[in-house]
């Protein structure tokens, strides 16, 4: 047993998949409807959404030392290659974006007024508006406006100003201000209100007379935030120092201008930032120049005064030689100090290079000390002249270095071009990046198909109606037959006039085969019954109970049985319409009330051996009439005349009539409709009838549709095995 189970799994899986496909195909119209709706929604979305364009630019971050042909001493003052992350953050800063907003007036709004909801779709489709007076203010294609000046008071920020063209040449216009004042103006004319702080000048205006435009100035902070949201900056590759900038928006010309303004604002601040250090150093050096010049002049005056006082004109050869050597060693020591600062950032004091530097410094300091001893042995006059001369040379050296540094910094400030190079200037693509019509519509159609299939399966999952005969069997009710759905008989009782009987109009129909199966099953089920009568009921209306009763009576009569069909639904029964019997014909209610005899209400039909008793006149007290002894007397008389009495009763969960009738007949059959009658209602009806002493012999599953069934039923007739009767001449 266990070894065969794996072999059965693929077969069951294939059956489940086939079942799912059949269910999806059964709901193909739902899928088609969802597909059309979603496709239509996608089309409307693409046509009603303004197109979005993108402009892009390319910049390279460079090292100043590679882009400027300056002396090495000046290059040392410049910074190295900037970090891309830092530069990207600067591009997003208010410093750059605020300048771009100011340069391009991105805080101005000036656009034609469009028809609400469908205005953009009409514009995209190029459909003109009807020439109707109430549509004249709205854009109809070709409208444009350009402004040179817009200044509004703080309380008008974000509030609209309505501009209306007043003449055919579009040279005059009127303005409806936020304070409800109306002023007039002309193209090229500046309109100002100094007291209020309002000013506007329209440079160009295109449109027909009566067209309206919406003008507003938004908050600068909001404009910067909007610009930042539409701006994208990223570095190409890893550590490439190539920045790609892109800006999205609805107008390709505007976003191209905006991105160009961003790159230029960033370039200007970059140049200013690069020159800031040189400017700061220049200011410091220039502030030190007067002190250095005064120190040199003071040293020179001290030397000249001493010479005049001591009659000393110049140093001797030996003193001059000592001065040169001391100056040379002091310069070398200063250079070693600079080298030590550099080495201390790269090595420790134990490194060989660092040790060599310390050794050289010790040697130079030792020589300097010996030279200073030699200077001490000079005569006092020469020694004093030596010191004064040395002080003068040091002061002149410092002053000369400051002058050279001032010139270098001036050149650096004038030559600074920043560390950014624009590789590709801002350009906008003429093709919008969104919405992508074909992709959006295709995705909408695919989503519609998926939603349709999901809806079909959801409906199947949410179904509470009975799906198979096995489910009714599980409730303790034997299913006598499963009657397939007959489309031509659906809702026939809702049409006016006579109702056709399927067993007569289409005897080879699969549904009629179900009634023949019911006739056979019922024959064996009632062999031990005390009477030949059977009642048909259902949990609720609309399950085909009367349809089942009529066709069962016909196929039983065609089999040679004497059959009587009784319409016991004296509240709203309509079996008379199947036999085209007049509405005022006396029937069951008249017999129970004692107003008619059996022979008066028992009517023959066109079907041999089939008689029918209609409801008669609808009484005000149907339950009381059924509870009278007349019903028992009727059943006894009919039982002696007919082989089968079929009683059509009202729904059992709606009224008590089926319980009353069920106690007078031999058996009761419950009729349930596939995919309509909930199992809980079948169970409730079964419990109600059984607790009332009614013999519930079994059930009939009516309206079974194999294509929609969740679970295959062994009771259903398959269309692949249709077996019809042949006529005598065939």
KAHUJO-V691142 format. One record per backbone hydrogen bond with DSSP energy under -0.5 kcal/mol. CO is the residue of the C=O (numbers start at 1). NH is the residue of the N-H. E is the energy in kcal/mol with one decimal. If there is no record, write none. Layout:
CO & NH & E
CO & NH & E
This chain:
1 & 5 & -0.7
2 & 5 & -0.7
2 & 6 & -0.6
4 & 8 & -0.9
5 & 8 & -1.0
5 & 9 & -1.0
6 & 9 & -0.5
6 & 10 & -0.7
7 & 11 & -0.6
8 & 12 & -2.4
9 & 13 & -2.8
10 & 14 & -2.7
11 & 15 & -2.1
12 & 16 & -2.6
13 & 17 & -2.5
14 & 18 & -2.6
15 & 19 & -2.4
16 & 20 & -2.5
17 & 21 & -2.4
18 & 22 & -2.3
19 & 23 & -2.3
20 & 24 & -2.5
21 & 25 & -2.6
22 & 26 & -2.3
23 & 27 & -1.2
25 & 28 & -1.7
27 & 31 & -2.1
28 & 32 & -2.8
29 & 33 & -2.4
30 & 34 & -2.7
31 & 35 & -2.5
32 & 36 & -2.5
33 & 37 & -2.6
34 & 38 & -2.9
35 & 39 & -2.6
36 & 40 & -2.7
37 & 41 & -2.5
38 & 42 & -2.8
39 & 43 & -2.2
40 & 44 & -2.7
41 & 45 & -2.5
42 & 46 & -2.3
43 & 47 & -2.0
44 & 48 & -2.2
45 & 49 & -1.2
48 & 50 & -0.5
52 & 433 & -2.8
52 & 434 & -1.3
53 & 249 & -2.0
54 & 429 & -2.1
55 & 247 & -2.7
56 & 427 & -1.7
57 & 245 & -2.6
58 & 423 & -1.8
58 & 424 & -1.7
59 & 243 & -2.7
60 & 62 & -0.6
60 & 421 & -2.7
63 & 66 & -1.7
63 & 67 & -0.9
64 & 67 & -0.7
64 & 68 & -1.1
68 & 70 & -1.5
71 & 74 & -0.8
71 & 75 & -2.2
72 & 76 & -1.7
74 & 77 & -1.8
74 & 78 & -0.5
75 & 78 & -1.2
79 & 64 & -0.6
83 & 87 & -2.0
84 & 88 & -2.5
85 & 89 & -2.0
86 & 90 & -2.0
87 & 91 & -2.0
88 & 92 & -1.4
90 & 93 & -1.2
93 & 97 & -2.4
94 & 98 & -2.2
95 & 99 & -0.8
96 & 100 & -2.1
97 & 101 & -2.6
98 & 102 & -2.1
99 & 103 & -2.3
100 & 104 & -2.0
101 & 105 & -1.1
101 & 106 & -1.4
105 & 108 & -1.6
107 & 218 & -2.3
109 & 216 & -2.3
111 & 214 & -3.1
113 & 139 & -3.1
115 & 119 & -1.6
116 & 118 & -2.8
118 & 122 & -2.5
119 & 123 & -2.0
120 & 124 & -2.6
121 & 125 & -2.4
122 & 126 & -0.9
122 & 127 & -2.0
130 & 132 & -2.3
132 & 135 & -1.4
132 & 136 & -0.6
133 & 136 & -1.1
135 & 138 & -1.3
137 & 212 & -2.0
144 & 206 & -2.8
146 & 203 & -1.9
146 & 204 & -1.7
149 & 201 & -2.0
151 & 199 & -2.8
153 & 156 & -2.0
154 & 157 & -1.4
156 & 159 & -2.2
161 & 163 & -0.6
161 & 215 & -2.8
162 & 176 & -2.8
163 & 213 & -2.7
164 & 174 & -2.2
165 & 210 & -2.1
167 & 170 & -1.2
171 & 187 & -2.3
172 & 166 & -2.5
172 & 167 & -0.7
173 & 185 & -2.4
174 & 164 & -2.4
175 & 177 & -0.8
175 & 183 & -2.1
176 & 162 & -1.8
177 & 180 & -2.2
181 & 177 & -2.9
183 & 175 & -3.5
185 & 173 & -2.4
186 & 189 & -1.8
189 & 191 & -0.5
189 & 202 & -0.6
190 & 192 & -0.5
191 & 200 & -2.3
193 & 197 & -2.6
193 & 198 & -1.9
198 & 193 & -3.0
199 & 151 & -3.0
200 & 191 & -3.2
201 & 148 & -2.6
201 & 149 & -1.3
201 & 203 & -0.6
202 & 188 & -3.3
204 & 146 & -2.5
206 & 144 & -1.7
208 & 211 & -1.9
211 & 165 & -2.3
212 & 113 & -2.4
213 & 163 & -2.8
213 & 215 & -0.6
214 & 111 & -1.9
215 & 161 & -3.4
216 & 109 & -2.9
216 & 218 & -0.5
217 & 158 & -3.1
219 & 223 & -2.4
220 & 224 & -2.4
221 & 225 & -2.3
222 & 226 & -2.6
223 & 227 & -2.3
224 & 228 & -2.7
225 & 229 & -2.3
226 & 230 & -1.3
227 & 231 & -0.7
228 & 231 & -0.6
230 & 248 & -1.5
232 & 246 & -2.3
234 & 244 & -2.9
237 & 239 & -0.6
241 & 61 & -2.9
241 & 243 & -0.6
242 & 236 & -2.6
243 & 59 & -2.7
243 & 245 & -0.5
244 & 234 & -1.8
245 & 57 & -2.5
246 & 232 & -2.6
247 & 55 & -2.8
249 & 53 & -3.8
250 & 252 & -0.5
251 & 255 & -2.3
252 & 256 & -1.7
253 & 257 & -2.2
254 & 258 & -2.7
255 & 259 & -2.7
256 & 260 & -2.1
257 & 261 & -2.3
258 & 262 & -1.9
259 & 263 & -2.4
260 & 264 & -2.3
261 & 265 & -2.5
262 & 266 & -2.5
263 & 267 & -2.4
264 & 268 & -2.5
265 & 269 & -2.2
266 & 270 & -2.1
267 & 271 & -2.2
268 & 272 & -2.6
269 & 273 & -2.5
270 & 274 & -2.2
271 & 275 & -2.0
272 & 276 & -0.9
273 & 277 & -0.7
274 & 278 & -0.6
275 & 279 & -2.5
276 & 280 & -2.5
277 & 281 & -2.5
278 & 282 & -2.6
279 & 283 & -2.4
280 & 284 & -1.8
281 & 285 & -2.7
282 & 286 & -2.7
283 & 287 & -1.5
284 & 288 & -1.0
285 & 288 & -0.7
285 & 289 & -1.1
286 & 290 & -0.6
288 & 292 & -2.2
289 & 293 & -2.8
290 & 294 & -2.4
291 & 295 & -2.3
292 & 296 & -2.2
293 & 297 & -2.3
294 & 298 & -2.5
295 & 299 & -2.2
296 & 300 & -2.2
297 & 301 & -2.4
298 & 302 & -2.2
299 & 303 & -2.0
300 & 304 & -2.4
301 & 305 & -2.3
302 & 306 & -1.9
303 & 307 & -2.2
304 & 308 & -2.2
305 & 309 & -1.9
306 & 310 & -2.4
307 & 311 & -1.0
307 & 312 & -1.2
311 & 313 & -0.6
316 & 320 & -2.6
317 & 321 & -2.0
318 & 322 & -2.0
319 & 323 & -2.2
320 & 324 & -2.1
321 & 325 & -2.2
322 & 326 & -2.7
323 & 327 & -2.4
324 & 328 & -2.3
325 & 329 & -2.5
326 & 330 & -2.4
327 & 331 & -2.0
328 & 332 & -2.1
329 & 333 & -2.4
330 & 334 & -2.0
331 & 335 & -2.0
332 & 336 & -2.2
333 & 337 & -2.0
334 & 338 & -1.8
335 & 339 & -2.3
336 & 340 & -2.5
337 & 341 & -1.9
338 & 342 & -1.5
339 & 343 & -2.7
340 & 344 & -2.5
341 & 345 & -0.6
342 & 345 & -0.8
343 & 346 & -1.2
343 & 347 & -3.5
348 & 351 & -1.4
351 & 355 & -2.5
352 & 356 & -2.5
353 & 357 & -2.0
354 & 358 & -2.1
355 & 359 & -2.3
356 & 360 & -2.5
357 & 361 & -2.4
358 & 362 & -2.3
359 & 363 & -2.1
360 & 364 & -2.4
361 & 365 & -2.9
362 & 366 & -2.0
363 & 367 & -2.1
364 & 368 & -2.8
365 & 369 & -2.0
366 & 370 & -1.8
367 & 371 & -2.5
368 & 372 & -2.1
369 & 373 & -1.5
370 & 374 & -2.1
371 & 375 & -2.4
372 & 376 & -1.5
373 & 377 & -0.7
374 & 377 & -0.9
375 & 378 & -1.3
379 & 383 & -2.9
380 & 384 & -2.2
381 & 385 & -2.4
382 & 386 & -2.8
383 & 387 & -2.0
384 & 388 & -2.5
385 & 389 & -2.7
386 & 390 & -2.4
387 & 391 & -2.4
388 & 392 & -2.0
389 & 393 & -2.5
390 & 394 & -2.2
391 & 395 & -2.2
392 & 396 & -2.6
393 & 397 & -2.4
394 & 398 & -2.4
395 & 399 & -2.3
396 & 400 & -2.8
397 & 401 & -2.4
398 & 402 & -2.1
399 & 403 & -2.2
400 & 404 & -2.5
401 & 405 & -2.4
402 & 406 & -2.3
403 & 407 & -2.0
404 & 408 & -2.4
405 & 409 & -2.7
406 & 410 & -2.1
407 & 411 & -2.1
408 & 412 & -2.5
409 & 413 & -2.7
410 & 414 & -2.0
411 & 415 & -1.9
412 & 416 & -0.8
419 & 62 & -3.5
421 & 60 & -3.0
421 & 423 & -0.8
424 & 58 & -2.1
427 & 56 & -2.2
430 & 432 & -0.5
434 & 52 & -4.0
435 & 437 & -1.0
436 & 440 & -3.2
437 & 441 & -3.0
438 & 442 & -2.6
439 & 443 & -2.8
440 & 444 & -2.4
441 & 445 & -2.5
442 & 446 & -2.4
443 & 447 & -3.0
444 & 448 & -2.6
445 & 449 & -2.4
446 & 450 & -2.5
447 & 451 & -3.1
448 & 452 & -2.7
449 & 453 & -2.6
450 & 454 & -2.8
451 & 455 & -2.7
452 & 456 & -2.3
453 & 457 & -2.5
454 & 458 & -2.4
455 & 459 & -2.6
456 & 460 & -2.1
457 & 461 & -2.5
458 & 462 & -2.5
459 & 463 & -0.8
460 & 463 & -0.5
464 & 679 & -1.0
466 & 675 & -3.5
468 & 472 & -0.9
469 & 473 & -2.5
470 & 474 & -1.8
472 & 475 & -1.4
472 & 477 & -1.4
473 & 476 & -2.0
476 & 478 & -0.5
478 & 480 & -0.7
478 & 699 & -2.5
481 & 483 & -0.5
481 & 701 & -2.2
482 & 484 & -0.6
483 & 704 & -2.6
485 & 487 & -0.5
486 & 489 & -1.7
486 & 490 & -0.6
487 & 490 & -1.1
489 & 492 & -1.5
491 & 494 & -1.1
492 & 495 & -1.3
498 & 500 & -0.5
500 & 502 & -0.6
501 & 504 & -1.5
501 & 505 & -2.5
502 & 506 & -2.7
506 & 509 & -1.8
509 & 513 & -1.5
510 & 514 & -1.4
511 & 515 & -1.4
512 & 516 & -2.1
513 & 517 & -2.0
514 & 518 & -2.1
515 & 519 & -2.7
516 & 520 & -2.1
517 & 521 & -2.6
518 & 522 & -2.8
519 & 523 & -1.8
520 & 524 & -1.6
521 & 525 & -1.9
522 & 526 & -1.6
524 & 527 & -0.9
526 & 529 & -1.1
532 & 645 & -2.0
533 & 666 & -1.2
533 & 667 & -0.9
534 & 647 & -2.9
535 & 669 & -3.3
536 & 649 & -2.4
537 & 671 & -2.6
538 & 652 & -3.0
538 & 653 & -0.5
539 & 653 & -0.9
544 & 548 & -2.1
545 & 549 & -2.3
546 & 550 & -2.5
547 & 551 & -2.0
548 & 552 & -2.4
549 & 553 & -2.1
550 & 554 & -2.0
551 & 555 & -2.4
552 & 556 & -1.9
553 & 557 & -2.1
554 & 558 & -2.6
555 & 559 & -0.9
556 & 561 & -1.8
557 & 560 & -1.7
561 & 563 & -0.7
562 & 643 & -1.8
562 & 644 & -2.1
563 & 611 & -2.6
564 & 566 & -0.6
564 & 646 & -2.8
565 & 613 & -2.9
566 & 568 & -1.1
566 & 648 & -3.2
568 & 570 & -1.8
569 & 573 & -2.5
570 & 619 & -0.5
574 & 577 & -1.4
575 & 578 & -1.3
575 & 579 & -0.6
576 & 579 & -0.8
576 & 581 & -2.4
577 & 499 & -1.7
577 & 580 & -0.6
582 & 585 & -1.2
587 & 591 & -1.9
588 & 592 & -2.7
589 & 593 & -1.7
590 & 595 & -2.9
590 & 596 & -0.9
591 & 594 & -1.4
597 & 600 & -0.6
597 & 601 & -1.3
598 & 602 & -2.1
601 & 603 & -0.7
603 & 612 & -2.6
606 & 608 & -0.6
607 & 610 & -1.8
609 & 563 & -2.9
609 & 611 & -0.5
610 & 605 & -1.3
611 & 565 & -2.7
612 & 603 & -2.5
613 & 567 & -2.8
614 & 588 & -2.9
615 & 589 & -2.3
621 & 625 & -1.8
622 & 626 & -2.2
623 & 627 & -1.6
625 & 628 & -1.2
628 & 631 & -1.1
628 & 632 & -0.6
629 & 633 & -2.0
630 & 634 & -2.4
631 & 635 & -2.4
632 & 636 & -1.8
633 & 637 & -2.1
634 & 638 & -2.6
635 & 639 & -2.0
636 & 640 & -1.0
637 & 641 & -0.7
638 & 641 & -0.9
638 & 642 & -2.4
644 & 564 & -2.3
644 & 646 & -0.5
645 & 534 & -2.9
645 & 647 & -0.6
646 & 566 & -3.3
646 & 648 & -0.6
647 & 536 & -3.0
647 & 649 & -0.6
648 & 568 & -2.1
651 & 654 & -0.7
651 & 655 & -1.7
656 & 659 & -0.7
656 & 660 & -1.7
657 & 661 & -2.7
658 & 662 & -2.8
659 & 663 & -1.2
661 & 664 & -1.8
661 & 665 & -0.7
667 & 535 & -2.6
668 & 697 & -1.7
668 & 698 & -1.0
669 & 537 & -2.3
670 & 672 & -0.5
670 & 700 & -2.4
671 & 539 & -0.5
672 & 702 & -3.5
673 & 676 & -1.8
673 & 677 & -2.2
676 & 678 & -0.5
677 & 466 & -2.3
678 & 682 & -1.7
679 & 683 & -2.6
680 & 684 & -2.3
681 & 685 & -2.6
682 & 686 & -2.5
683 & 687 & -2.5
684 & 688 & -2.2
685 & 689 & -2.6
686 & 690 & -2.4
687 & 691 & -2.4
688 & 692 & -1.0
689 & 694 & -2.7
690 & 693 & -1.4
694 & 696 & -1.0
695 & 668 & -2.2
695 & 697 & -1.0
698 & 670 & -2.3
699 & 480 & -2.8
699 & 481 & -0.8
700 & 672 & -2.8
700 & 702 & -0.8
701 & 483 & -3.0
702 & 674 & -3.2
704 & 485 & -2.7
704 & 706 & -0.5
705 & 708 & -1.4
705 & 709 & -0.8
706 & 709 & -0.5
713 & 716 & -1.0
718 & 721 & -1.5
719 & 722 & -1.0
727 & 730 & -1.5
